[in-house]
């Protein structure tokens, strides 16, 4: 199973951004597709082959481009970026004639047949870890929405932040000049470190199938970056209780919760 997200802009897949909850879209799509395919083929294991961002573009070649190399140049310009399953048979299905850098996936081989260090690959187990992690992260986000966590705490990363091109800066009231208001996310991780963190806590088969895990336990062992700690002054009153059956309505009558 491969998942392709077609983009008009130049979006790059970044496991580190995914870890911090900034780029979960591809894995959310993949989880949904895997679940549907598994229902269609209950006797088989559906394996993720890759997730890709494919930029919709019409590349322009140089007029003096060698005709024999024009097709190769065009494919290189249109090659999607993303994450590919490193399993040998899967790679051969993507590009059976791959020698050196592939023209269709972000993977390259050395002369000895091993993958180049710049190849964007992950094992099946690492894909499952990403899948489960994103499920946990979405559960966490949903719980915080219901708990009324609304603190303005935009991310910041080295030379950029979420406020740089925000369309709502004039009405937000968030002032980045106040010390400590726009903290850089820590620690600065590499993609390898992200996968190492995700593999530290083994996941159950139920979690891998996408069932909601115990997100509080996951947070306690460091699986999910904790965004609740500084939310003390940014919480709303808990209104979830007010919609339960049997609670009083605005006019003083006992409502049915609908």
CORNORCOR-V391445 format. One line per field, one symbol per residue. ss: DSSP state (H for helix, E for strand, C for the rest). burial: I if it has 9 or more other C-alpha atoms within 8 Angstrom, else O. Layout:
ss: ???
burial: ???
This chain:
ss: CEEEEEECCCCCCCHHHHHCCCCCHHHHHHHHHHHHHHHHCCCCCCCCCEEEEEECCCCCCCCCCCHHHHHHHHHHHHCCEEEEECCHHHHHHHCCCCCCECCCCCCEECCCCCECCCCCEECHHHHHHHHHHHHHHHHHHHHHHHCCECCCCCCEECCEECCCCCCCHHHHCCCCCCCCCCCCCCCCCCHHHHHHHHHCCCCCHHHHCCCCCCHHHHHHCCCCCCCCCCCCCCECCCCHHHHCCCCECCCCCECCCC
burial: IIIIOOIOOOOOIOOIIIIOOOIIOIIIIIIOIIIOIIOOIOOOOIOIIIIIIIIOOOOOOOOOOOOOOIOOIIIIOIIIIIIIIIOOOIIIOOIOOIOOIIIIIIIIIIOOOOIIOOIIIIIIOIIIIIIIIIIIIOIIOOOIIIIIIIOOOOIIOOOOIIOOOOOOIOOOOOOOOOOOIIOOOOOOOOIOOIIOIIIOOOOOOOIIOIOIOOIOOIIOOOIIOOOOOOIOOIIOOOOOOOIIOOIIOOOOOOIOOO
